[in-house]
Amino acid sequence: MIDRSLLKLLGKRKIPALLASALLLFTYAAELVTFFAMSYTIRQALAATSLNLWIIIAVASALCALVFGIAADLIQNRLGTRIRAELRDRVLKKTFSLGGRIPQGFTTATLTQLSTSGIESLDIYFSQYFPTLIFSLASPILTLALLLAGAFTIPGGEPTLWIDAVILVLLIPLIPVSIILVSRFAKRVFGRYWGRYLNLGNSFVDALRGLKDLKDFSTSKRKSQQLTAKSEEFRVATMKVLVMQLWSTAIMDTVAYGGAAACAVVGVIFAIRSSLSPDSVAIALFSILTSLRFFLPLRKMGSLFHIGMNGATAGRSIIKYLGAEEPVWGDYDPEFTSLKLEQISYTYRDERTTPALHGIQTSYPATGLFGIVGPSGSGKSTLAKILSGAIRPSSGQLKIADIDIGSIDRTWFYTNVAYLDADPYILSDSILNLFRLYCPGISDSRIEELLDMVELKHLYEDGRLERPLKENASDLSGGERQRLALALTLSRPRKTIIVDEAISAVDAQSSRIICSVLKRISSTCLVLIITHAIELLKDADRISILKDGRLITEGKYDTLTKKGFLSFGGDEL
């Protein structure tokens, strides 16, 4: 019922969770004392003796139960709030530490769902289910101890309290046993449910991203049908979860209310047979109240169990993500003099027999314009990820100034190495704020200079610098958006700029402008252009040709075109 691996996520919050369990148990004990004092007060009233002491005890114990209950609720609520904040902070820090790399088995949609509904479910698991489980396991022992003590010490209480204790002892195991039996089936059901949930989210995000292409190729209807089918699968999985929950709840209710009814019947029969004497009425009342309260913790634990199972499933995914291997970084700030690739190879985990890159050996100076070209599937994107620090090579070394990337300070690397792909995401904010985000303290004149450089002068001449852009700068054309992304990238000094298919994916005018800017800045930094169109690299100092993950040749544009390396738009070689 408790996944020990999930307790690692609690960290230092184990003590508040255990304190909440203790307060719940104190509340329960105070309620039992209240029931006993109330029953004895009625006994004294029927016997026409003094009531003052027992009324004071009843009121005091009831107030204690109220205070303990409120304290437990406050601790559980605060525990839940802190767990949510800490887990989201850990997931965010992990995302940053991975350097833009998403571990295998995860997607953007998956991480979004884990960070929202997944952590919410895990919050309930830790702040509600875990304390209630500990409390519900301890409370029956306390109740039985009290009943047995009463059977030995209260005059005339032996028959009723002994029978109640036997009934409770027989029924106690039924709820936990039913939960354990259900949990074996529930783990599979919730696993499939969570898998369908994540799969549906991934498909929906994928459809949104490709909506324009779906419309262009008239396949939106087919995609809609696929989403409908996956929605139906998720609905069926949800119904199976609900059916399981209903059966489990029915079993627990039968045991809880059936047991309470049996104890109540025993108490009433005892009181009637004793001619409703003061002692028999008090014992019967105490028996009924205790039996009714006895099953509530176990029933609450059972109802929270289903939510807890959902949180446990999400928690295992969060543990897997937090345990993903991170790139190793050092603390060295090198003087950028060269970039070297020494026998770089890379194999994706799901393609172990086919390396994406194999034995790449080349080097680049501190400045200059260089190109990497190849047909689709040649390994260009994989090499771009390695150069940008998103992934590490399976073998070989990436060196800056003859220092392995694993020894270089992470902040230095991401400050000095910039990556620009074909579809940069631009936040929905004003252009002025975007530049200040990329480079705090940048002057207005420098912003205008950068916009002039990429021929977006009209953006500040039209007074649009302080006007918020639409989501992902959708109010700009594709070429303007790419040029703005380049201007933002250049807002702070860079040692290396990696441009991955960012030129061939725009209109001819924007392509010409971007090529001109990259050629201009290559005198002060290293510019690597990765593309399938070799004609865009006429001004490159050197071009590297990739095919099937191997570096097959290098040279200048004229030399390579004479050898027949024309264009890879049609995967020609």
TAQUISUL-V573312 format. One record per residue. N is the residue number from 1. RES is the residue in one letter. OMEGA is omega in whole degrees, 0 to 359 (none if undefined). D_FIRST is the distance of its C-alpha to the first C-alpha in Angstrom with 2 decimals. Layout:
n->N res->RES omega->OMEGA d_first->D_FIRST
n->N res->RES omega->OMEGA d_first->D_FIRST
This chain:
n->1 res->M omega->175 d_first->0.00
n->2 res->I omega->176 d_first->3.82
n->3 res->D omega->186 d_first->6.61
n->4 res->R omega->181 d_first->9.38
n->5 res->S omega->181 d_first->12.05
n->6 res->L omega->181 d_first->11.46
n->7 res->L omega->177 d_first->12.25
n->8 res->K omega->180 d_first->15.69
n->9 res->L omega->180 d_first->16.38
n->10 res->L omega->180 d_first->16.26
n->11 res->G omega->182 d_first->19.19
n->12 res->K omega->180 d_first->21.22
n->13 res->R omega->178 d_first->19.26
n->14 res->K omega->182 d_first->16.82
n->15 res->I omega->176 d_first->19.51
n->16 res->P omega->179 d_first->19.85
n->17 res->A omega->179 d_first->16.12
n->18 res->L omega->177 d_first->16.36
n->19 res->L omega->177 d_first->19.71
n->20 res->A omega->177 d_first->18.40
n->21 res->S omega->180 d_first->15.99
n->22 res->A omega->179 d_first->19.13
n->23 res->L omega->176 d_first->21.29
n->24 res->L omega->179 d_first->19.13
n->25 res->L omega->176 d_first->19.43
n->26 res->F omega->178 d_first->23.16
n->27 res->T omega->181 d_first->23.56
n->28 res->Y omega->180 d_first->22.19
n->29 res->A omega->179 d_first->24.48
n->30 res->A omega->178 d_first->27.40
n->31 res->E omega->178 d_first->26.91
n->32 res->L omega->177 d_first->27.07
n->33 res->V omega->178 d_first->30.22
n->34 res->T omega->179 d_first->31.59
n->35 res->F omega->181 d_first->31.07
n->36 res->F omega->181 d_first->32.87
n->37 res->A omega->178 d_first->35.64
n->38 res->M omega->181 d_first->36.15
n->39 res->S omega->181 d_first->36.43
n->40 res->Y omega->176 d_first->38.83
n->41 res->T omega->177 d_first->40.81
n->42 res->I omega->178 d_first->41.42
n->43 res->R omega->180 d_first->42.39
n->44 res->Q omega->179 d_first->44.89
n->45 res->A omega->179 d_first->46.24
n->46 res->L omega->180 d_first->46.87
n->47 res->A omega->178 d_first->48.47
n->48 res->A omega->176 d_first->50.58
n->49 res->T omega->186 d_first->49.64
n->50 res->S omega->182 d_first->48.65
n->51 res->L omega->192 d_first->45.59
n->52 res->N omega->185 d_first->45.71
n->53 res->L omega->185 d_first->43.34
n->54 res->W omega->175 d_first->40.53
n->55 res->I omega->178 d_first->40.89
n->56 res->I omega->180 d_first->40.62
n->57 res->I omega->181 d_first->37.47
n->58 res->A omega->181 d_first->35.90
n->59 res->V omega->182 d_first->36.83
n->60 res->A omega->180 d_first->35.78
n->61 res->S omega->177 d_first->32.34
n->62 res->A omega->177 d_first->31.86
n->63 res->L omega->177 d_first->32.93
n->64 res->C omega->179 d_first->30.52
n->65 res->A omega->179 d_first->27.63
n->66 res->L omega->181 d_first->28.88
n->67 res->V omega->179 d_first->29.25
n->68 res->F omega->180 d_first->25.86
n->69 res->G omega->178 d_first->24.24
n->70 res->I omega->179 d_first->26.31
n->71 res->A omega->179 d_first->25.54
n->72 res->A omega->179 d_first->21.75
n->73 res->D omega->180 d_first->22.28
n->74 res->L omega->180 d_first->24.59
n->75 res->I omega->180 d_first->22.32
n->76 res->Q omega->179 d_first->19.39
n->77 res->N omega->179 d_first->21.95
n->78 res->R omega->178 d_first->23.55
n->79 res->L omega->179 d_first->20.32
n->80 res->G omega->180 d_first->19.54
n->81 res->T omega->182 d_first->23.16
n->82 res->R omega->178 d_first->23.25
n->83 res->I omega->178 d_first->20.07
n->84 res->R omega->182 d_first->21.60
n->85 res->A omega->183 d_first->24.94
n->86 res->E omega->180 d_first->23.82
n->87 res->L omega->178 d_first->21.76
n->88 res->R omega->178 d_first->24.70
n->89 res->D omega->179 d_first->27.06
n->90 res->R omega->178 d_first->25.30
n->91 res->V omega->180 d_first->25.28
n->92 res->L omega->179 d_first->28.92
n->93 res->K omega->178 d_first->29.99
n->94 res->K omega->179 d_first->28.41
n->95 res->T omega->178 d_first->30.35
n->96 res->F omega->183 d_first->33.49
n->97 res->S omega->178 d_first->33.02
n->98 res->L omega->175 d_first->32.76
n->99 res->G omega->178 d_first->36.25
n->100 res->G omega->180 d_first->35.95
n->101 res->R omega->176 d_first->34.22
n->102 res->I omega->183 d_first->31.22
n->103 res->P omega->179 d_first->28.98
n->104 res->Q omega->181 d_first->28.88
n->105 res->G omega->179 d_first->26.38
n->106 res->F omega->175 d_first->26.70
n->107 res->T omega->177 d_first->29.36
n->108 res->T omega->179 d_first->30.68
n->109 res->A omega->180 d_first->29.03
n->110 res->T omega->180 d_first->25.61
n->111 res->L omega->178 d_first->25.92
n->112 res->T omega->180 d_first->27.10
n->113 res->Q omega->178 d_first->24.12
n->114 res->L omega->183 d_first->21.64
n->115 res->S omega->181 d_first->23.71
n->116 res->T omega->184 d_first->23.72
n->117 res->S omega->180 d_first->21.15
n->118 res->G omega->180 d_first->18.59
n->119 res->I omega->176 d_first->18.87
n->120 res->E omega->179 d_first->19.03
n->121 res->S omega->179 d_first->15.61
n->122 res->L omega->176 d_first->14.24
n->123 res->D omega->179 d_first->16.20
n->124 res->I omega->180 d_first->14.46
n->125 res->Y omega->184 d_first->10.99
n->126 res->F omega->187 d_first->12.52
n->127 res->S omega->182 d_first->15.13
n->128 res->Q omega->186 d_first->13.66
n->129 res->Y omega->184 d_first->9.90
n->130 res->F omega->178 d_first->9.36
n->131 res->P omega->181 d_first->12.43
n->132 res->T omega->179 d_first->11.82
n->133 res->L omega->180 d_first->8.54
n->134 res->I omega->179 d_first->10.73
n->135 res->F omega->184 d_first->13.65
n->136 res->S omega->177 d_first->12.42
n->137 res->L omega->182 d_first->11.64
n->138 res->A omega->185 d_first->15.10
n->139 res->S omega->178 d_first->17.15
n->140 res->P omega->179 d_first->17.51
n->141 res->I omega->179 d_first->18.92
n->142 res->L omega->181 d_first->21.36
n->143 res->T omega->180 d_first->22.43
n->144 res->L omega->178 d_first->23.10
n->145 res->A omega->180 d_first->25.01
n->146 res->L omega->180 d_first->27.09
n->147 res->L omega->180 d_first->27.86
n->148 res->L omega->177 d_first->28.91
n->149 res->A omega->179 d_first->30.95
n->150 res->G omega->180 d_first->32.63
n->151 res->A omega->181 d_first->33.36
n->152 res->F omega->189 d_first->35.24
n->153 res->T omega->184 d_first->36.97
n->154 res->I omega->180 d_first->37.77
n->155 res->P omega->178 d_first->40.92
n->156 res->G omega->184 d_first->40.39
n->157 res->G omega->186 d_first->36.63
n->158 res->E omega->186 d_first->35.80
n->159 res->P omega->185 d_first->35.67
n->160 res->T omega->185 d_first->33.61
n->161 res->L omega->176 d_first->31.10
n->162 res->W omega->180 d_first->30.74
n->163 res->I omega->178 d_first->30.11
n->164 res->D omega->181 d_first->27.58
n->165 res->A omega->178 d_first->25.71
n->166 res->V omega->180 d_first->25.78
n->167 res->I omega->182 d_first->24.59
n->168 res->L omega->178 d_first->21.62
n->169 res->V omega->180 d_first->20.74
n->170 res->L omega->185 d_first->20.92
n->171 res->L omega->183 d_first->18.84
n->172 res->I omega->185 d_first->16.07
n->173 res->P omega->189 d_first->14.04
n->174 res->L omega->181 d_first->14.58
n->175 res->I omega->177 d_first->12.22
n->176 res->P omega->179 d_first->9.01
n->177 res->V omega->179 d_first->10.50
n->178 res->S omega->179 d_first->11.32
n->179 res->I omega->180 d_first->7.96
n->180 res->I omega->179 d_first->6.83
n->181 res->L omega->180 d_first->10.30
n->182 res->V omega->185 d_first->10.27
n->183 res->S omega->179 d_first->7.34
n->184 res->R omega->177 d_first->9.72
n->185 res->F omega->184 d_first->12.47
n->186 res->A omega->181 d_first->10.98
n->187 res->K omega->178 d_first->10.40
n->188 res->R omega->182 d_first->14.10
n->189 res->V omega->181 d_first->15.24
n->190 res->F omega->176 d_first->13.98
n->191 res->G omega->178 d_first->15.32
n->192 res->R omega->179 d_first->18.60
n->193 res->Y omega->181 d_first->18.65
n->194 res->W omega->177 d_first->18.33
n->195 res->G omega->178 d_first->20.84
n->196 res->R omega->180 d_first->23.23
n->197 res->Y omega->179 d_first->22.94
n->198 res->L omega->181 d_first->23.93
n->199 res->N omega->179 d_first->26.55
n->200 res->L omega->178 d_first->28.12
n->201 res->G omega->179 d_first->28.37
n->202 res->N omega->181 d_first->29.98
n->203 res->S omega->181 d_first->32.42
n->204 res->F omega->178 d_first->33.38
n->205 res->V omega->180 d_first->34.12
n->206 res->D omega->179 d_first->36.02
n->207 res->A omega->178 d_first->38.06
n->208 res->L omega->181 d_first->38.94
n->209 res->R omega->183 d_first->40.08
n->210 res->G omega->184 d_first->42.21
n->211 res->L omega->180 d_first->43.46
n->212 res->K omega->180 d_first->47.02
n->213 res->D omega->178 d_first->47.14
n->214 res->L omega->178 d_first->45.72
n->215 res->K omega->182 d_first->48.53
n->216 res->D omega->183 d_first->51.14
n->217 res->F omega->176 d_first->50.38
n->218 res->S omega->179 d_first->49.86
n->219 res->T omega->182 d_first->46.36
n->220 res->S omega->180 d_first->44.52
n->221 res->K omega->179 d_first->44.45
n->222 res->R omega->178 d_first->42.83
n->223 res->K omega->178 d_first->40.19
n->224 res->S omega->179 d_first->39.61
n->225 res->Q omega->177 d_first->39.10
n->226 res->Q omega->178 d_first->36.56
n->227 res->L omega->178 d_first->34.61
n->228 res->T omega->179 d_first->34.88
n->229 res->A omega->179 d_first->33.48
n->230 res->K omega->175 d_first->30.48
n->231 res->S omega->178 d_first->30.00
n->232 res->E omega->177 d_first->30.04
n->233 res->E omega->179 d_first->27.38
n->234 res->F omega->178 d_first->25.15
n->235 res->R omega->179 d_first->26.07
n->236 res->V omega->178 d_first->25.17
n->237 res->A omega->179 d_first->21.73
n->238 res->T omega->179 d_first->21.27
n->239 res->M omega->178 d_first->22.48
n->240 res->K omega->177 d_first->20.05
n->241 res->V omega->181 d_first->17.16
n->242 res->L omega->178 d_first->18.98
n->243 res->V omega->178 d_first->19.70
n->244 res->M omega->180 d_first->16.11
n->245 res->Q omega->180 d_first->15.33
n->246 res->L omega->178 d_first->18.46
n->247 res->W omega->180 d_first->17.72
n->248 res->S omega->179 d_first->14.31
n->249 res->T omega->179 d_first->16.14
n->250 res->A omega->179 d_first->19.02
n->251 res->I omega->181 d_first->17.17
n->252 res->M omega->180 d_first->15.67
n->253 res->D omega->179 d_first->19.15
n->254 res->T omega->180 d_first->20.92
n->255 res->V omega->185 d_first->19.12
n->256 res->A omega->184 d_first->19.38
n->257 res->Y omega->176 d_first->22.93
n->258 res->G omega->179 d_first->24.10
n->259 res->G omega->179 d_first->23.15
n->260 res->A omega->179 d_first->24.77
n->261 res->A omega->180 d_first->27.80
n->262 res->A omega->179 d_first->28.19
n->263 res->C omega->179 d_first->28.25
n->264 res->A omega->179 d_first->30.67
n->265 res->V omega->179 d_first->32.92
n->266 res->V omega->180 d_first->33.09
n->267 res->G omega->180 d_first->34.08
n->268 res->V omega->180 d_first->36.74
n->269 res->I omega->180 d_first->38.19
n->270 res->F omega->181 d_first->38.47
n->271 res->A omega->181 d_first->40.20
n->272 res->I omega->180 d_first->42.62
n->273 res->R omega->179 d_first->43.51
n->274 res->S omega->178 d_first->44.21
n->275 res->S omega->178 d_first->46.61
n->276 res->L omega->177 d_first->44.50
n->277 res->S omega->181 d_first->45.36
n->278 res->P omega->181 d_first->44.10
n->279 res->D omega->183 d_first->41.74
n->280 res->S omega->178 d_first->40.31
n->281 res->V omega->180 d_first->39.81
n->282 res->A omega->180 d_first->38.02
n->283 res->I omega->180 d_first->35.73
n->284 res->A omega->180 d_first->35.05
n->285 res->L omega->178 d_first->34.30
n->286 res->F omega->179 d_first->31.94
n->287 res->S omega->182 d_first->30.18
n->288 res->I omega->182 d_first->29.79
n->289 res->L omega->182 d_first->28.64
n->290 res->T omega->181 d_first->26.09
n->291 res->S omega->178 d_first->24.60
n->292 res->L omega->181 d_first->24.45
n->293 res->R omega->186 d_first->22.63
n->294 res->F omega->187 d_first->20.37
n->295 res->F omega->184 d_first->18.14
n->296 res->L omega->179 d_first->18.03
n->297 res->P omega->180 d_first->15.19
n->298 res->L omega->180 d_first->12.85
n->299 res->R omega->178 d_first->14.35
n->300 res->K omega->177 d_first->14.04
n->301 res->M omega->179 d_first->10.32
n->302 res->G omega->180 d_first->10.29
n->303 res->S omega->178 d_first->12.82
n->304 res->L omega->182 d_first->11.17
n->305 res->F omega->183 d_first->8.01
n->306 res->H omega->176 d_first->10.54
n->307 res->I omega->179 d_first->12.04
n->308 res->G omega->179 d_first->8.98
n->309 res->M omega->177 d_first->8.56
n->310 res->N omega->177 d_first->12.27
n->311 res->G omega->179 d_first->12.17
n->312 res->A omega->178 d_first->9.86
n->313 res->T omega->177 d_first->12.46
n->314 res->A omega->181 d_first->15.23
n->315 res->G omega->178 d_first->14.02
n->316 res->R omega->176 d_first->14.28
n->317 res->S omega->179 d_first->17.73
n->318 res->I omega->177 d_first->18.70
n->319 res->I omega->179 d_first->17.91
n->320 res->K omega->180 d_first->20.02
n->321 res->Y omega->180 d_first->22.75
n->322 res->L omega->180 d_first->22.85
n->323 res->G omega->180 d_first->23.09
n->324 res->A omega->182 d_first->25.98
n->325 res->E omega->180 d_first->29.10
n->326 res->E omega->174 d_first->31.59
n->327 res->P omega->180 d_first->35.34
n->328 res->V omega->177 d_first->36.88
n->329 res->W omega->177 d_first->39.42
n->330 res->G omega->181 d_first->41.90
n->331 res->D omega->184 d_first->44.13
n->332 res->Y omega->175 d_first->47.52
n->333 res->D omega->186 d_first->49.69
n->334 res->P omega->170 d_first->52.20
n->335 res->E omega->189 d_first->55.61
n->336 res->F omega->178 d_first->55.31
n->337 res->T omega->180 d_first->58.03
n->338 res->S omega->175 d_first->56.53
n->339 res->L omega->185 d_first->53.54
n->340 res->K omega->173 d_first->53.09
n->341 res->L omega->184 d_first->50.99
n->342 res->E omega->178 d_first->51.14
n->343 res->Q omega->181 d_first->50.06
n->344 res->I omega->174 d_first->47.17
n->345 res->S omega->179 d_first->44.93
n->346 res->Y omega->178 d_first->41.69
n->347 res->T omega->177 d_first->39.46
n->348 res->Y omega->185 d_first->36.59
n->349 res->R omega->181 d_first->33.46
n->350 res->D omega->179 d_first->33.75
n->351 res->E omega->189 d_first->37.46
n->352 res->R omega->183 d_first->37.72
n->353 res->T omega->182 d_first->40.95
n->354 res->T omega->179 d_first->42.78
n->355 res->P omega->176 d_first->43.15
n->356 res->A omega->176 d_first->43.62
n->357 res->L omega->182 d_first->45.98
n->358 res->H omega->172 d_first->47.91
n->359 res->G omega->180 d_first->50.07
n->360 res->I omega->182 d_first->51.13
n->361 res->Q omega->177 d_first->53.81
n->362 res->T omega->179 d_first->55.70
n->363 res->S omega->181 d_first->56.40
n->364 res->Y omega->177 d_first->57.48
n->365 res->P omega->184 d_first->59.62
n->366 res->A omega->180 d_first->58.82
n->367 res->T omega->177 d_first->60.62
n->368 res->G omega->181 d_first->61.60
n->369 res->L omega->184 d_first->60.55
n->370 res->F omega->182 d_first->58.83
n->371 res->G omega->174 d_first->57.38
n->372 res->I omega->188 d_first->54.79
n->373 res->V omega->176 d_first->55.47
n->374 res->G omega->178 d_first->54.17
n->375 res->P omega->177 d_first->53.32
n->376 res->S omega->180 d_first->49.93
n->377 res->G omega->181 d_first->47.42
n->378 res->S omega->179 d_first->49.53
n->379 res->G omega->182 d_first->46.89
n->380 res->K omega->183 d_first->48.31
n->381 res->S omega->177 d_first->45.09
n->382 res->T omega->179 d_first->43.20
n->383 res->L omega->178 d_first->46.04
n->384 res->A omega->178 d_first->45.96
n->385 res->K omega->178 d_first->42.27
n->386 res->I omega->181 d_first->43.10
n->387 res->L omega->181 d_first->46.15
n->388 res->S omega->178 d_first->44.24
n->389 res->G omega->181 d_first->41.48
n->390 res->A omega->177 d_first->38.71
n->391 res->I omega->177 d_first->38.03
n->392 res->R omega->181 d_first->39.27
n->393 res->P omega->176 d_first->41.33
n->394 res->S omega->175 d_first->39.90
n->395 res->S omega->184 d_first->43.04
n->396 res->G omega->184 d_first->46.15
n->397 res->Q omega->169 d_first->46.67
n->398 res->L omega->186 d_first->47.31
n->399 res->K omega->171 d_first->49.70
n->400 res->I omega->183 d_first->51.25
n->401 res->A omega->178 d_first->54.43
n->402 res->D omega->177 d_first->53.54
n->403 res->I omega->180 d_first->50.21
n->404 res->D omega->183 d_first->46.97
n->405 res->I omega->179 d_first->44.74
n->406 res->G omega->179 d_first->41.95
n->407 res->S omega->184 d_first->44.22
n->408 res->I omega->178 d_first->45.17
n->409 res->D omega->184 d_first->43.80
n->410 res->R omega->180 d_first->41.43
n->411 res->T omega->178 d_first->43.09
n->412 res->W omega->184 d_first->46.51
n->413 res->F omega->185 d_first->45.59
n->414 res->Y omega->174 d_first->44.26
n->415 res->T omega->188 d_first->47.12
n->416 res->N omega->179 d_first->49.75
n->417 res->V omega->182 d_first->48.38
n->418 res->A omega->181 d_first->48.13
n->419 res->Y omega->180 d_first->46.80
n->420 res->L omega->182 d_first->48.11
n->421 res->D omega->186 d_first->46.98
n->422 res->A omega->183 d_first->48.32
n->423 res->D omega->181 d_first->46.03
n->424 res->P omega->178 d_first->45.55
n->425 res->Y omega->181 d_first->43.47
n->426 res->I omega->183 d_first->45.46
n->427 res->L omega->178 d_first->43.84
n->428 res->S omega->181 d_first->45.11
n->429 res->D omega->178 d_first->47.34
n->430 res->S omega->180 d_first->51.03
n->431 res->I omega->180 d_first->52.72
n->432 res->L omega->181 d_first->53.78
n->433 res->N omega->179 d_first->50.25
n->434 res->L omega->178 d_first->49.06
n->435 res->F omega->180 d_first->51.71
n->436 res->R omega->175 d_first->50.84
n->437 res->L omega->180 d_first->47.17
n->438 res->Y omega->183 d_first->48.17
n->439 res->C omega->180 d_first->50.83
n->440 res->P omega->178 d_first->50.76
n->441 res->G omega->179 d_first->54.32
n->442 res->I omega->182 d_first->55.95
n->443 res->S omega->177 d_first->59.29
n->444 res->D omega->180 d_first->60.37
n->445 res->S omega->178 d_first->63.23
n->446 res->R omega->177 d_first->60.89
n->447 res->I omega->179 d_first->58.78
n->448 res->E omega->179 d_first->61.98
n->449 res->E omega->180 d_first->63.09
n->450 res->L omega->178 d_first->59.91
n->451 res->L omega->175 d_first->60.14
n->452 res->D omega->183 d_first->63.80
n->453 res->M omega->181 d_first->62.86
n->454 res->V omega->176 d_first->60.67
n->455 res->E omega->173 d_first->63.21
n->456 res->L omega->183 d_first->61.09
n->457 res->K omega->183 d_first->63.79
n->458 res->H omega->181 d_first->63.75
n->459 res->L omega->178 d_first->60.30
n->460 res->Y omega->176 d_first->61.79
n->461 res->E omega->179 d_first->65.21
n->462 res->D omega->179 d_first->63.71
n->463 res->G omega->185 d_first->61.83
n->464 res->R omega->183 d_first->58.39
n->465 res->L omega->183 d_first->57.01
n->466 res->E omega->179 d_first->55.40
n->467 res->R omega->181 d_first->54.41
n->468 res->P omega->174 d_first->50.68
n->469 res->L omega->175 d_first->50.11
n->470 res->K omega->182 d_first->48.11
n->471 res->E omega->181 d_first->44.71
n->472 res->N omega->178 d_first->45.18
n->473 res->A omega->182 d_first->48.91
n->474 res->S omega->177 d_first->49.38
n->475 res->D omega->173 d_first->52.66
n->476 res->L omega->175 d_first->54.13
n->477 res->S omega->181 d_first->55.20
n->478 res->G omega->179 d_first->53.30
n->479 res->G omega->178 d_first->56.01
n->480 res->E omega->180 d_first->56.14
n->481 res->R omega->179 d_first->52.38
n->482 res->Q omega->179 d_first->52.60
n->483 res->R omega->176 d_first->55.57
n->484 res->L omega->178 d_first->53.86
n->485 res->A omega->178 d_first->50.86
n->486 res->L omega->178 d_first->53.39
n->487 res->A omega->178 d_first->55.11
n->488 res->L omega->179 d_first->51.82
n->489 res->T omega->183 d_first->51.11
n->490 res->L omega->184 d_first->54.60
n->491 res->S omega->175 d_first->54.31
n->492 res->R omega->183 d_first->53.55
n->493 res->P omega->179 d_first->55.09
n->494 res->R omega->174 d_first->53.45
n->495 res->K omega->181 d_first->54.11
n->496 res->T omega->175 d_first->52.76
n->497 res->I omega->180 d_first->52.18
n->498 res->I omega->182 d_first->50.44
n->499 res->V omega->186 d_first->51.35
n->500 res->D omega->178 d_first->49.29
n->501 res->E omega->182 d_first->51.06
n->502 res->A omega->182 d_first->51.80
n->503 res->I omega->184 d_first->55.51
n->504 res->S omega->184 d_first->55.70
n->505 res->A omega->182 d_first->53.34
n->506 res->V omega->180 d_first->55.78
n->507 res->D omega->186 d_first->59.26
n->508 res->A omega->181 d_first->62.36
n->509 res->Q omega->179 d_first->63.42
n->510 res->S omega->178 d_first->60.06
n->511 res->S omega->179 d_first->59.93
n->512 res->R omega->181 d_first->63.39
n->513 res->I omega->182 d_first->62.52
n->514 res->I omega->178 d_first->59.32
n->515 res->C omega->180 d_first->61.16
n->516 res->S omega->180 d_first->63.94
n->517 res->V omega->181 d_first->61.63
n->518 res->L omega->177 d_first->59.74
n->519 res->K omega->182 d_first->63.10
n->520 res->R omega->184 d_first->64.26
n->521 res->I omega->182 d_first->61.32
n->522 res->S omega->177 d_first->61.25
n->523 res->S omega->181 d_first->64.07
n->524 res->T omega->179 d_first->61.73
n->525 res->C omega->178 d_first->58.37
n->526 res->L omega->179 d_first->56.93
n->527 res->V omega->177 d_first->56.27
n->528 res->L omega->180 d_first->54.41
n->529 res->I omega->179 d_first->54.68
n->530 res->I omega->185 d_first->52.50
n->531 res->T omega->174 d_first->53.85
n->532 res->H omega->183 d_first->54.92
n->533 res->A omega->184 d_first->58.35
n->534 res->I omega->181 d_first->60.64
n->535 res->E omega->177 d_first->63.42
n->536 res->L omega->186 d_first->61.55
n->537 res->L omega->181 d_first->62.05
n->538 res->K omega->182 d_first->65.86
n->539 res->D omega->183 d_first->65.98
n->540 res->A omega->176 d_first->63.27
n->541 res->D omega->177 d_first->64.31
n->542 res->R omega->180 d_first->62.43
n->543 res->I omega->177 d_first->60.29
n->544 res->S omega->181 d_first->57.69
n->545 res->I omega->177 d_first->57.18
n->546 res->L omega->172 d_first->53.82
n->547 res->K omega->179 d_first->53.34
n->548 res->D omega->176 d_first->50.40
n->549 res->G omega->181 d_first->48.79
n->550 res->R omega->174 d_first->51.97
n->551 res->L omega->188 d_first->54.64
n->552 res->I omega->178 d_first->57.74
n->553 res->T omega->176 d_first->60.41
n->554 res->E omega->178 d_first->61.32
n->555 res->G omega->178 d_first->64.39
n->556 res->K omega->185 d_first->66.08
n->557 res->Y omega->184 d_first->66.19
n->558 res->D omega->181 d_first->69.74
n->559 res->T omega->183 d_first->69.20
n->560 res->L omega->179 d_first->66.04
n->561 res->T omega->177 d_first->67.50
n->562 res->K omega->179 d_first->70.55
n->563 res->K omega->177 d_first->68.27
n->564 res->G omega->178 d_first->66.76
n->565 res->F omega->189 d_first->63.52
n->566 res->L omega->183 d_first->64.09
n->567 res->S omega->181 d_first->60.99
n->568 res->F omega->177 d_first->57.49
n->569 res->G omega->177 d_first->57.00
n->570 res->G omega->180 d_first->57.52
n->571 res->D omega->179 d_first->55.86
n->572 res->E omega->176 d_first->59.30
n->573 res->L omega->none d_first->60.20
